[in-house]
């Protein structure tokens, strides 16, 4: 069996939805790219965002690994919520691009502030994107 080698993340995007093209498996439409989540001025925290998607493109991995998206409070460095873990299998071509979309439902944000959306592969953080939650 091939040893597992962490992949290199070429792209990580936080969005409302990642929609695969039914006619081309190498094409995905990222809808509603996000850097900030705006909640109503009168919202009471914690607030729940109905859905977030995180699209990750990787290359150079070897073997099999477990991947997950985890949202972390940047101030306290505590995990807030995350996706299920997904098994990712890399083939024999180190140049091949492997992509996965992670969907998170009913996402609880305990307060306004800065969060980090982390891509974890075999428990290692390989990529991170900031996500700000604030009132309108």
C-alpha positions as CSV (number, residue, x, y, z in Angstrom):
1,X,0.0,0.0,0.0
2,X,1.2,3.5,-0.8
3,X,2.1,5.7,2.1
4,X,-0.2,8.7,2.7
5,X,1.3,12.0,1.7
6,X,-0.6,15.2,2.3
7,X,-1.8,17.0,-0.8
8,X,-1.2,20.6,-1.7
9,X,-4.3,22.8,-1.7
10,X,-4.5,24.7,-4.9
11,X,-7.8,26.4,-4.2
12,X,-10.2,26.7,-1.3
13,X,-13.4,28.8,-1.6
14,X,-16.2,29.4,0.9
15,X,-19.5,30.0,-0.8
16,X,-23.2,29.5,-0.5
17,X,-23.3,26.6,-2.9
18,X,-20.9,24.6,-5.1
19,X,-22.8,23.2,-8.1
20,X,-21.2,20.5,-10.2
21,X,-21.7,20.7,-14.0
22,X,-23.7,17.6,-14.9
23,X,-22.0,17.5,-18.4
24,X,-18.4,18.1,-17.3
25,X,-17.1,16.5,-14.1
26,X,-14.1,18.9,-14.1
27,X,-16.3,22.0,-13.9
28,X,-18.0,23.4,-10.8
29,X,-20.0,26.7,-10.4
30,X,-19.3,28.4,-7.1
31,X,-22.3,30.5,-6.2
32,X,-22.3,33.2,-3.6
33,X,-18.6,33.4,-2.7
34,X,-18.3,34.6,0.9
35,X,-15.8,36.6,2.9
36,X,-18.4,38.0,5.3
37,X,-21.7,36.7,6.7
38,X,-24.1,39.5,7.4
39,X,-26.8,38.9,10.0
40,X,-29.8,41.2,10.8
41,X,-29.0,44.1,13.1
42,X,-31.6,42.7,15.5
43,X,-30.3,39.2,15.4
44,X,-29.7,37.5,18.8
45,X,-26.5,35.4,19.0
46,X,-25.9,32.6,18.5
47,X,-27.2,32.8,14.9
48,X,-27.5,29.9,12.5
49,X,-26.6,30.2,8.8
50,X,-28.7,27.7,6.9
51,X,-25.9,26.5,4.6
52,X,-22.3,27.0,3.7
53,X,-20.2,25.1,1.1
54,X,-16.5,24.9,0.9
55,X,-14.9,23.8,-2.3
56,X,-11.3,22.5,-2.2
57,X,-9.0,21.6,-5.1
58,X,-5.8,19.6,-4.3
59,X,-2.9,17.9,-6.0
60,X,0.1,15.9,-5.2
61,X,-1.5,13.7,-2.5
62,X,-0.7,10.0,-2.2
63,X,-2.7,7.2,-0.7
64,X,-5.9,7.6,1.2
65,X,-6.7,10.3,3.8
66,X,-9.6,11.7,5.8
67,X,-10.6,15.3,5.1
68,X,-12.9,17.7,7.0
69,X,-13.9,21.3,7.2
70,X,-13.9,22.9,10.6
71,X,-14.9,26.4,11.5
72,X,-12.8,27.9,14.3
73,X,-13.4,31.0,16.4
74,X,-10.2,33.0,15.7
75,X,-10.1,34.7,19.1
76,X,-10.5,31.6,21.3
77,X,-9.0,29.1,18.8
78,X,-11.9,26.7,19.6
79,X,-13.7,24.5,17.0
80,X,-17.3,25.7,16.6
81,X,-18.7,23.2,14.0
82,X,-17.6,21.2,11.1
83,X,-18.4,18.8,8.3
84,X,-18.4,15.1,8.4
85,X,-15.1,13.5,7.6
86,X,-14.7,12.4,4.0
87,X,-12.3,9.8,2.7
88,X,-10.2,11.0,-0.2
89,X,-8.2,8.6,-2.4
90,X,-5.4,9.8,-4.6
91,X,-4.5,7.9,-7.7
92,X,-1.0,7.3,-9.1
93,X,-0.7,10.6,-11.0
94,X,0.8,13.2,-8.7
95,X,-0.3,16.0,-11.1
96,X,-4.0,15.0,-11.1
97,X,-6.3,17.5,-9.5
98,X,-8.7,16.1,-6.9
99,X,-11.6,18.3,-5.8
100,X,-14.2,18.0,-3.1
101,X,-17.1,20.0,-2.0
102,X,-18.1,20.1,1.7
103,X,-21.6,21.2,2.6
104,X,-22.3,22.5,6.1
105,X,-25.9,22.8,7.3
106,X,-27.5,24.9,10.0
107,X,-24.1,26.5,10.9
108,X,-24.1,28.0,14.5
109,X,-22.1,31.2,15.0
110,X,-22.0,32.0,18.8
111,X,-21.1,35.7,18.3
112,X,-20.0,38.3,15.7
113,X,-16.3,38.3,14.9
114,X,-13.6,36.5,12.9
115,X,-13.8,32.8,12.2
116,X,-11.3,30.6,10.3
117,X,-12.6,28.0,7.9
118,X,-10.0,25.3,8.0
119,X,-9.4,22.3,5.7
120,X,-8.0,19.5,7.7
121,X,-6.5,16.4,6.1
122,X,-5.5,13.6,8.5
123,X,-6.0,16.1,11.3
124,X,-3.5,18.6,9.8
125,X,-4.6,22.1,8.8
126,X,-3.6,22.4,5.2
127,X,-5.6,25.6,4.3
128,X,-7.6,28.2,6.0
129,X,-9.8,31.1,4.9
130,X,-11.1,33.9,7.1
131,X,-14.8,34.4,7.5
132,X,-16.2,37.5,9.2
133,X,-19.6,37.4,10.9
134,X,-21.2,40.8,11.5
135,X,-24.4,42.7,11.8
136,X,-25.8,44.7,8.9
